[in-house]
Amino acid sequence: MVGQFPKIPKIKEPVTIELMDGTIVNGHMFIDATSRIQDVLNGDPQFFPFLTAETGARQEITIINKSAVKTVRLRQQGGDSAPRN
């Protein structure tokens, strides 16, 4: 049996992402409960999963290439965006 590593719980952070081509997407980034958004963006994997904001009853997971990301803003309760350092 392969060694078992403890799983670190993930949380969904509501964000607005602006891509290099000007596209703006709203949704959630998955981050470790002990991490920050910038830890995900500065980490080794080139891609990260992104859960799109609900459109009716449908949500989609998109895999985003970090090199395509221009800005990430944490969305506050009520939908407003605030800069995330």
C-alpha positions, 0 to 999 in steps of 0.5 A: 500500500502506498503511504497515506499523507494527511489531506489538507482541507480546501476552501473556496475563495470567491474571486474575480480574475482578469486574464491577459486578453481582458476577459473577466471571470467570476467564480471560486479558487480552491486553496488549502485551508492553511494557504493564501491565494498568492500561494496558489499563484506562486506555487509549482503547478502551472495550472489551477482549477477554477469553479465558475460562478453559478449560472442558474443551476450550472457550475463548471470547473475550468483549468486556468494557466497561471501565465494567462492571469493578469489580476485576481481580486477577492470578492467580498460578500455582496459581490464587490471586488477588493484587491488581494495582495 
